[in-house]
């Protein structure tokens, strides 16, 4: 092989040919330095903000924004959910979106999340009542689902949810389970009585809620705890209704009572209102 230094050997000593040079480069090890390891960062999840961080605004779904959201909603109903009747329950009247059922609210929440907002959870509604930022009387609105067993009311949907909940390590045989709608998803399901079924997501809250047991039906309370569950008081002004088995909807009603026993998941009327939450503005006291 030809000498790569040619006639310019000078004082390099022994001649180096190209093959030796390549081998020396391949075998060369870069000296190791004490490089401090960077601290690993935990992935940030896109979770709904904490109720008590004092930086959340609340409003009905109204105005131009509401019209935009409702158009997106109706397009999804037509194109992805086969125009399921349980979703065709919302209307825009008097500058506000009217109507409410769990299916519609789960789909609305998917759209609102794209805009940095979410539908109110039970805990959010208690904050609304505490601050008085919205007058919720004479309206109703869904906020969660309640599962007491999977072999009675709404059996098909209850079994679908029950299996998902068990996979998360919970027992519906022992506990009443409450799930805020803001953490759920829906899919088209031709086997379901409503052509829709509920799905858990990475953001789902599975809350054991003994307060919503049937044995507490008719008990009084004035406010809810940090999860939106009633704190019972003998002289409370609000009432819990919880006298059904199976899968039921959870919603506030006209006189601010809490209904955890309505098994009519698809029903809706014009008294329904969507409470929208967003970060950025503290509610007025």
Residue, then its C-alpha position, 0 to 999 in steps of 0.5 A: x500500500x502507498x505511503x500516505x506521507x509521501x516524501x514529507x516524512x521528516x521526523x515522524x519515525x516509522x512510516x504509517x500507511x493508510x491501512x494502519x491509520x484506519x485501524x488506529x482511528x477505529x481503535x481509538x477510545x475517547x477519554x471518559x469525563x465525569x459528565x453529570x447526569x441530567x435529572x430525568x423529568x416526569x412526563x406532564x399529563x394533560x390533566x384537568x386542573x385542580x378545583x381548588x387552585x383558585x384560577x378557574x373560570x366558570x360559565x354556561x356554554x353561550x354566545x358565539x363560542x357556543x355556536x362554534x362548539x355546537x357546529x363542531x359537535x353536530x358534525x361529529x354526531x353526523x360523521x362519526x357517530x351515525x347520527x345516534x339519537x342520544x346525541x341529538x339533544x342539544x340546541x342553541x336558543x336564547x344565546x345559550x346551549x340547552x339540553x343535557x345527558x351523559x352521552x352528549x356531555x362526554x362528546x362535548x367535552x372532547x371538543x372543549x378540550x381542544x379549546x382548553x376547556x372542559x365540562x364541569x365535574x361534580x367538584x367544579x359544580x360545588x365550586x360554582x355554588x360556593x362562589x355564586x358565579x353562576x345561578x344554577x337554580x331552575x336548571x339541571x346538568x349532568x356531571x358524572x356516572x354512578x355504577x352500583x352493579x352491572x346486572x340490572x339497570x342499563x345492563x349492557x353499558x354497565x357491563x362494558x364499564x364494569x369490565x374496564x373498571x375491574x381492569x383498573x383494580x376496582x371492585x364494583x361488587x363492594x363499592x359504589x363507583x362515581x366517574x366524572x364525565x369530563x374524563x370519559x370517552x364514547x364510541x359508536x356501538x351498534x350492540x348498545x341500546x343507544x348505539x353508543x358505549x362509554x370508555x375509560x381514558x387516561x384522564x378518567x377518575x374512578x372514585x369510590x363513593x359510599x356517599x352515593x349508596x342507596x342507603x343514603x337516599x333522601x339524606x340532606x346536605x348543604x355542600x359537597x367535599x373536594x370530589x363533589x360528594x355530599x357532606x350530610x347534615x341533618x338540617x341541610x337544604x339539599x337532598x340526595x336521590x340515590x334509589x336505583x341499582x345498575x348504571x345511573x347518571x349523576x346531575x344537579x337539579x332545579x333546587x340544587x339537589x343531587x340526583x344519583x338515581x336516574x337510569x334514563x341515560x338518554x333523556x334531555x330537555x330544554x332546562x339542561x345547561x352546560x357549565x364550561x370550565x377554563x383556566x385563567x380567571x379566578x371566579x368572583x366571590 
